[in-house]
Amino acid sequence: MKVLFIVNEAAGHGKGKKVWHRLQQHLTINYEVAFTEYERHGQELAKNWAQDAQTKKLIVIVGGDGTIHEVVSGVVHNKFIVIGVVRAGSGNDFARYFTTFQDAFQIESYIQKEMVYLPMDVGAVQLGDHQHEIFVNNAGVGFDAFVTKRINTSRLKLYLNKIGLGKLSYAVAVVRGLFSFRRFDVKIQADNQEWHFQKAWFVAMCNQPYFGGGMKISPTSKPDDGQIEITIVHGISRLKLLLVFVTVFFEKHTKFKEITFLQGHQFNIFVHGNDVDCHTDGNYIGEIREGTKIHSTVQREAWQVHSEEH
C-alpha cells in the first residue's frame, strides 16, 4: 500500500516539526513525505497525489485542524483515499472526536492488516455566489471567526504553544475580544421555516461536537448522520457570554435560553446590522458583507477516516 505523510512543520508553532522528527525515526515502512510550505499547500499536495489512485492509499497528516481541513479538501469524494492523523496542532479539535495515530507502530500495524476505515460527511458553506468551502469540524460566522482571525496573528498563541498551553489561546482571545466585537442580527431559513435572532454573537455550523480547543459547543453533532447542527448565541450580555464559554467545557451551556440549536440538511443564513467574519475549521476565510446569503449544507460520505474498529 502506498503511504504519503503530509507534514506541516509549522503546526502548533513548531510542534509539527518535532512530532515528525520523532515519528520518522521509528518508521520502517516505505513511504513518501511532502511538507506544506504555504496556505492551502496541503490541499494541492493531497489532490495531486490522489488524483490517479485506482487502489486504496493512505495519507497520514502530521499537523493540526487547519492542515486536516486542507488535505480533506483536496481528496473530498475520492473513494480510494483513507485519511489518518498524527496530531500536532494547538487546538486539536479533530483529535478529540476522531481516531488518530499515536506513533509509528500504530501506523505500521494498521497498513499491515486489512485496513478499516469509516465514511464521513463534510459540511459545506457557500458564501454568496462565489466562495465555496468545506469543513471537517465546524464553520462559524461572527464572534468565533472574529476570535480566530486574531488568534492566527497573536504572539500570545506562540508563547502559550511554547509552554505547552496552546489550547488556552482560544479562551484568552475570547476574553480579550468580548469588549470590541459588534453584535449582529441574523435570519436563518430551512424547510419552509424561518428564525430571527437579534444581537447575535455567533452562528456555529457543526459536523462534530468540538471547537475552540476542546469546547463541546454542539454535543449532539455526529459526522456520519447526514445532518448539520447550528448553534446560535444571541441576546446575551458580554459578562454572561463569558460564563457560557466556561460552561461549554462541561456541556452546561445547553441550559441557557439565549442559545438555540437547530438541526437539518441545509440552511440559508443572512446577517444584518454589520459585516461579520467567517471561518472554516479555524481557518479565517474573510469578512461577509451584510445581507450576503450563506448556504450551509452537508455532503454525505465525502471522505474516509482510518478506524481501529473491526
N, C-alpha and C positions, 0 to 999 in steps of 0.2 A: 504494500500500500504506500502511496506517495503521501508525504507529510511536509507541510510548509509551516514554519514558525514565522509569524508576523510580529515583530518586536518594536514596541515604542519605548526606546531607551529613556525618553524624557518623561514618561508617565510617572505620576507621583513625585515630580521634581527630582528625577534620577533614580527612583526605586526600580523602574523598568530595567535599567541597565544592570543594576545589582542582581535582580532576580534572574535575568537571562544569563549572566555570567555564572551564577551558581548552578542553574539548570543545565547549561551546556556541558559542564564538567562531568555530569553523570549520564549523559545520553550516549547510548551505544548503537542506536539505530541509524540507518541512512535517512537523511532529511535535507531539506532546503531551508534557507533562512533569508528573510528580507526585513530591512529596517525602515520604518517610516521616517520621513525627512521633512515633511511639511503637512499642513492641514489637508485632509481628505486623501492623503497618500495611501493610507490603509485601504481605502475603497478601491483605488486604482490597482494596487498590488493584488488584492483578492480577486478582483474581476478578471484581470489579465491571466492569472494563474489558473483560474477555474473555468474559463470560457470554453475550452476544448475537452473538458472532462467527459469520459464515457463510462468510467467506473468510480466507485467511491474514493474520495480523497479527504484527508483530514487537514484542516487549518487550525493551528493552535495559536491563539492570541496571547502575547505577553504584554499586558497593558491594563488600562482602566476602562471605565464605561465609555469614554469618548472613542477609544480605539475599537472597542467592540462594536459600537454604533457604525463606524466607518466600514469595518470588514463585513458585517452583516449586510450593509447597504450594497456592497459590491457583489454579493452572491445570493441576494434575495431571489427566491423562486428557482434556484439551481439545486435540483434534487440529488446531485452527485456529491455535494459538499457537506461535510459534517464539521460543526464548529466546536472547538474545545477552548478553554480559557485557563491561563495561569494568572491569577490576579496580581496586579502590580500598580494599581491606581491609588487615588486618595479616598474617594467615597466608596467605591466597590459595591454599588447597589446591585449590579448584576449578580455578583457572587453571593449575595445574601439570600437569593432565591434559587438560582440555577446551580447545578452541579459543576464544580471546577476541578481541575487537576491540581494536586498539591506538590507533586515532584516528578522527576524523570521516570521513576519506577512505575508510577501510575499510568503515565502516558504510554510507556512501552508495553505494559501489561494489557492495556486497552487495545492496542493495534494488533497484538499477537493473538487475541481472542476474536471471537465473532463480534464485530463492533455493534454496540447497542446505541441507538440514537432515537430521539423523540422529535416529531414535527412540532414547530411552534408558530404562533401568529406574530405578526408585527402590526403596530399601529402605523397610521399614515396621516399626515396633515398636508392639506393643500392651502396655501396662503394666496388668496386672490386667484388670478388667472395664470400665475407664473410658477412660483416656487413650490416644489413638492419635496417632502422629506418623510422618511420612515423613522419610527422609534422602536427600540427594543424594550426599554424600560418605561419611559414616560416622556411626555412633552408638556410644556407649560406656557401659559400666557399670563403676564402680569408680574407679580412680586417675585415669584421663584426664578423667572428669567432675568429680572432686574438684579437679583442677588447673584445669579450665575455669571452675568456679564462682569460684575465687579470681582467675583472670586477669581476668574480666569486671568485677571491682571493684578492680583493682590500680592503684595510682598508678605503679608501675614500668612497666606497659604504656604508659601515657600518655607517660612520659618516653622510653621506647625508640622509640615512634612518632615523637616529635618530632625525634629524631636519625636517623631512617631505619632503625632496627634493630628494628622491631616484631615481626618474625618470631622474634626471640630470646626474646620474653616467655614463650613456652611452655616453652622449655628452662630458663629461670631458675626458673619456677614449679615445674617438675618437681623441681629440686634442693631448693627450699625446702619442698616438700611431702613429700619422702621420709621425714622423721622424725616426721610427725604422722598419716600415713594408717594406718588399721586394715585389715588384710587380711581376706579373707572366703573361705568355701568356696562352690563353685558346682557345680551339676549341669546338664548340657546333654543334651537329648533330641532325636533326629531319626531318622525312618525306622526305628523299632524298635531303635535303638541308644541307648546311654546312656554318658555320660562323667562322671567325678567328678574335680574338681580342688581341692586343698587349698591354703590360704594364697595365694589368687589376688590379683593386683594389679589386673588389669582384663580385661574381655571386650570386644573391639572388633569391631563388626559393620561390614563394609566393602563399599561399592559401587564404589569406586575405590581406588587404592593409597595415597594420601597422607592424612596427618592431622598436626595439631600444628605447622603451619608448615613443611612440607617433609619430614617423616619418612615414609619409604616403608614403612609398617607392614605392608601387605598386598600384596606385589609382584605377585601373580597376579590381583588383582581387576580386573574389567572391567565397566563399567556397561551393557553390552548383551548379556550372556551368560545372563541369567535365573538367576544364582546370587548368593548372599550368601556372603562369606568371613568367618569368625570367627577372630580371633586371641586366644588366651588366654595370659597371662603368669602363671605360678604357681610356688610353691615356690622362690622365688629371694630371695637376701638383698638388703638395701637397696643395698649397695655394688655388687653385681653388676647390679642393675636400672639403676643409673646407667650402667654400661658398655653395657647393652642399648640404652638410648636414644641413646648415642653411635653405636653400630654400625648403628642403624636408617637413618641417613642414607646408609650405604654398602651397605645390603641384606645385611649380615653377621649380623644378628640371627637369621636363619633357621636358623643352625647350633646355637643354644642348645637344650639338651634341655628347658629349662624353658619353652619357647614352643611351643604347639601350634596348628596351623592346621586348621580344618575348613571344608568347603565343602558347600553344599546349597541347596535351595529354601526350606526353613523350619526353624526351631529353636525349642525351648522352653528357656528359661533360668531357673533358680531359684537365688537367692543365699541363703546361710545364714551364720550367725555374727554378723552385724550388718546394719543398714540401709546402703544404698550409694547414691551419687549416679548420675545418668544425664544424658546429653546427646545431642542430635542436631545434627550439623553445627556443633558448637561452641556451640550454644545450650543453656544449662543448663535442664533441664525438671523437676528435682525429685529428691527422695530416695525410693528404693524400699524399702518395708518388707520385712524378712526373710521369705522364703517366697513372696513375690509372683511370679506367673508372668510372664515377659517373653517374648512371642511375636514372633519376628523372621522376616520373610519378604521376598519380592521381588515387585514389581509390574512386569510386562513392558511395555516400550514405553509408559511412562506420561507422557512429556513429550518435547519435541523441542528440540534444540540446534542453533544455527547451525553450519555447517561450510563450510570452504573447498574441500572435495573436489568434483570434478566427474566 
